[in-house]
Amino acid sequence: MAETQRISWGKPRRPSDEDRAALRAELLAQARAVRDQGWSGPRAEWPAGRAAVVAYLLDDADVLAELQETEHTVLSRFAADLYGFAGGRKDNEKGLVDTQAWFAAVRSDLG
C-alpha cells in the first residue's frame, strides 16, 4: 500500500498593518457612499458580508436584521480578516476586544 502524503498548506497569512489600512480606507469609502447616496446600488452589488460590515459601521440595525446579522457575527467574521486565522481566533476567545477597538477607530474616522 502506498504511503499517504500529508498536505502542507503552508504558514497561514497574517494581515499586515498595510492590509488593515487598505481595508479601513475601503470600508470608509463604502460607508460614506451609502451614507451619502443610500443603499440602493451597493445592496445589489456587494456580497452580504460586505453589506453587513458597512451596516455595522453605520449602525444600521434594519439592514443588519434583514441580513440576519448581529454585531457579534460581523465582528467574529472580521477578526480573522484583521488578524489572520490564529489571531482572529484568539481575539474571539478574548471577547473580540481588538476587533471592537479597530472598528471603533474606523467609526470615529467616519464621523
Secondary structure as GFF3:
##gff-version 3
##sequence-region A 1 111
A	DSSP	alpha_helix	17	37	.	.	.	ID=ss1
A	DSSP	alpha_helix	40	45	.	.	.	ID=ss2
A	DSSP	alpha_helix	48	57	.	.	.	ID=ss3
A	DSSP	alpha_helix	61	66	.	.	.	ID=ss4
A	DSSP	alpha_helix	71	93	.	.	.	ID=ss5
A	DSSP	alpha_helix	97	110	.	.	.	ID=ss6
###
